């Protein structure tokens, strides 16, 4: 599978929309259009604090960028850009000339969704369920336990992220109706969690984690299968996952047909 600039723009716009959807539930959040995308600033330390979707209509307006920087820096937050490798080259050039540093990369992997995904086949011991009001607190606890325990691949939450910040962030996710959440159980015991967003024929699969005691038992694959089935039912034709390069998460989704279609440079300043 190959992404051209038009497809990358569609995917990056969806990423910006997902971040904005979460930030809207955060008091004092700032969501500012910038460079064809959005600069989203939620709570301190939130992973949705990013500038996404920029660079597909040319470079950045220096005046508009300076205004965003003033807001973010005024709140003690560095400005984090996630810029597609298929975006206009001048965006990368202008940001580095402005003093932004390259912090790393992230991989965007894609997979077509077909009728075959409608049939969910799970190992006998694993069940997947949609989160309800009754299981929302359990989903939050599982997400914290999974993301807080590294598997050594760099796929989990930043080690510097405080547990209380993560709890607030996952609480923000839980408030967004357009982000259905999922629980995985192994022999009836809660083992993993995930979320998704189905919009514009695009399925964004995100927030998946497994608690350490149940890793390497097919939980992540089961969560993927369940969400792909729901994505087909929602009319989506393309599924997207974003991972750290070379992570266990990338290996997991690669086994079910996801391919690297482009990357994003993470620039911070």
C-alpha positions in Angstrom: 0.0 0.0 0.0 1.2 3.5 -0.9 0.2 6.9 0.4 0.3 9.9 -1.9 0.0 13.5 -0.5 -3.8 13.5 -0.8 -4.2 10.4 1.3 -1.6 11.6 3.9 -3.6 14.9 4.1 -6.8 13.0 4.7 -5.2 10.9 7.4 -3.4 13.8 9.1 -6.7 15.8 9.1 -8.3 13.0 10.9 -5.5 13.0 13.5 -6.0 16.7 14.1 -9.8 16.2 14.4 -9.3 13.3 16.9 -7.0 15.5 19.1 -9.5 18.4 18.9 -12.3 16.1 19.9 -10.5 15.1 23.1 -9.3 18.6 23.9 -12.8 20.0 23.7 -13.5 18.3 27.0 -10.5 20.0 28.7 -11.2 23.3 30.5 -9.2 26.1 29.0 -8.1 24.1 25.9 -6.9 26.1 22.9 -7.7 24.8 19.4 -6.2 27.1 16.7 -6.3 26.6 12.9 -2.7 26.7 11.5 -1.2 25.9 8.1 -4.2 23.9 7.0 -4.2 21.8 10.2 -4.9 22.4 13.9 -2.7 23.4 16.9 -4.3 21.6 19.8 -3.4 22.4 23.4 -5.3 20.5 26.1 -4.0 19.9 29.6 -0.3 20.0 30.5 1.5 16.9 29.3 -1.4 15.5 27.3 -0.5 13.4 24.2 -3.1 15.4 22.2 -1.0 18.5 22.6 0.3 18.7 19.0 0.1 20.6 15.7 -1.2 18.1 13.1 -2.4 18.2 9.6 -0.1 21.0 8.4 1.9 21.4 5.3 -0.3 20.1 2.5 -1.2 23.6 1.3 2.3 25.1 1.4 4.4 26.6 4.2 3.4 28.1 7.5 2.4 31.8 8.1 5.1 33.1 10.5 2.6 35.5 12.1 0.1 32.8 12.8 2.8 30.5 14.1 4.2 33.1 16.4 0.7 33.6 17.9 0.4 29.8 18.6 3.9 29.8 20.1 3.0 32.7 22.4 -0.1 30.8 23.7 1.8 27.5 24.2 5.0 28.9 25.7 2.9 31.1 28.0 1.4 28.0 29.5 4.8 26.3 29.8 4.3 23.9 26.9 6.8 23.4 24.1 5.1 23.4 20.6 5.1 19.9 19.2 4.6 19.5 15.4 3.9 16.1 13.8 4.7 16.8 10.1 4.1 14.2 7.4 7.1 13.3 5.2 4.7 13.9 2.3 4.0 17.5 3.5 5.6 20.5 1.7 9.4 20.4 2.4 9.4 24.1 3.3 7.5 23.3 6.5 10.3 21.2 7.8 12.8 23.8 6.6 11.0 26.7 8.2 10.6 25.0 11.5 14.2 24.0 11.8 15.3 27.5 10.8 13.1 28.8 13.6 14.9 26.6 16.2 12.7 23.5 16.3 14.6 20.3 17.0 13.9 16.9 15.6 12.7 14.7 18.5 11.9 11.6 16.5 9.6 9.9 14.0 6.3 8.0 14.1 5.1 5.5 11.6 1.6 5.6 10.0 0.5 2.2 8.9 -2.6 1.4 6.8 -4.7 -1.5 5.8 -7.8 -1.7 3.5 -10.9 -2.9 5.3 -12.9 -5.5 3.4 -16.0 -7.7 3.9 -13.7 -10.4 5.3 -13.2 -8.2 8.3 -16.8 -8.5 9.2 -16.3 -12.0 10.6 -14.5 -11.7 13.9 -12.5 -14.8 14.8 -11.2 -14.7 18.4 -9.2 -17.3 20.4 -11.6 -19.2 22.6 -10.3 -17.7 25.8 -10.5 -14.1 24.6 -13.7 -12.0 24.4 -14.1 -8.3 23.3 -16.8 -6.0 24.5 -17.7 -2.4 24.0 -17.3 -0.2 27.1 -20.4 0.9 28.9 -21.1 3.2 31.8 -20.7 0.2 34.1 -17.3 -0.7 32.8 -15.9 2.7 32.1 -13.8 2.9 35.3 -12.4 -0.6 34.6 -11.3 0.6 31.1 -9.6 3.5 32.7 -7.7 1.3 35.1 -6.7 -1.1 32.4 -5.4 1.7 30.2 -3.3 3.1 33.0 -1.9 -0.3 33.9 -1.1 -1.2 30.2 0.4 2.1 29.2 2.3 2.5 32.5 4.2 -0.8 32.1 6.7 -0.7 29.2 7.5 -3.7 27.1 10.8 -2.2 26.2 9.9 -1.2 22.6 9.0 2.5 23.1 5.4 2.0 22.2 3.9 3.0 25.6 3.5 6.2 27.3 6.5 8.5 27.8 8.3 7.5 31.0 8.1 11.0 32.2 4.3 11.1 32.1 2.9 11.3 35.6 0.2 8.8 36.5 -2.2 11.5 37.5 -1.7 13.2 34.1 -2.4 9.9 32.3 -5.5 9.4 34.4 -6.8 12.8 33.4 -5.9 12.2 29.7 -7.7 8.9 29.6 -10.6 10.5 31.4 -10.8 13.0 28.6 -10.9 10.2 26.0 -13.7 8.5 27.9 -15.9 11.6 27.5 -15.8 11.6 23.7 -18.8 9.9 22.3 -17.2 9.5 18.9 -14.4 7.4 20.4 -15.8 4.0 21.2 -13.8 2.1 23.7 -13.2 -1.7 24.1 -12.3 -4.2 26.8 -10.6 -7.5 26.2 -11.0 -10.4 28.7 -9.0 -13.6 28.9 -11.0 -16.4 30.6 -13.3 -13.7 31.9 -10.5 -11.6 33.4 -10.0 -8.0 32.2 -6.7 -8.0 30.2 -6.6 -5.2 27.7 -8.2 -2.0 26.4 -8.4 0.0 23.2 -10.3 2.8 21.5 -11.1 3.9 17.9 -12.6 6.6 15.8 -14.7 5.8 12.7 -15.3 8.9 10.5 -15.1 9.8 6.9 -14.6 6.2 5.8 -11.4 6.2 7.9 -10.9 4.0 11.0 -8.4 5.3 13.4 -7.3 2.5 15.8 -5.7 4.0 18.9 -5.1 3.6 22.6 -4.5 -0.1 22.7 -2.7 -1.7 25.6 -2.4 -5.0 27.4 -1.6 -5.4 31.1 1.8 -7.3 31.5 0.3 -10.5 32.9 -1.6 -11.1 29.6 0.9 -10.0 27.0 1.9 -12.4 24.1 -1.5 -14.2 24.3 -3.3 -12.6 21.4 -5.1 -9.8 23.2 -3.9 -7.1 20.8 -4.8 -9.1 17.8 -8.3 -9.7 19.2 -8.8 -6.0 19.8 -7.7 -5.2 16.3 -10.1 -7.8 14.8 -13.0 -6.5 16.8 -12.4 -2.9 15.8 -11.9 -3.8 12.1 -15.3 -5.6 12.1 -16.9 -2.5 13.7 -15.1 -0.3 11.1 -16.6 -2.3 8.3 -20.0 -2.0 9.8 -19.5 1.8 10.1 -18.7 2.0 6.3 -15.0 2.6 6.6 -12.6 1.4 3.9 -9.2 2.2 5.4 -7.8 1.5 8.9 -4.9 3.5 10.3 -2.6 2.8 13.2 0.2 5.1 14.4 3.2 3.4 16.1 6.7 4.1 17.3 9.2 2.9 14.7 10.2 -0.7 15.3 7.9 -1.1 18.3 6.0 -4.2 19.3 2.9 -2.4 18.3 4.2 -2.1 14.8 5.0 -5.8 14.7 1.6 -6.7 16.0 -0.3 -4.8 13.4 2.1 -5.9 10.7 0.9 -9.5 11.3 -2.7 -8.6 10.3 -1.8 -6.8 7.1 -0.9 -3.2 8.1 1.8 -1.7 6.0 4.0 1.4 6.5 2.5 4.1 4.2 4.3 7.2 5.4 6.1 8.7 8.5 5.8 11.9 10.5 8.7 13.9 11.8 8.2 15.1 15.4 9.6 18.6 15.7 9.6 20.5 19.0 10.3 24.1 19.8 
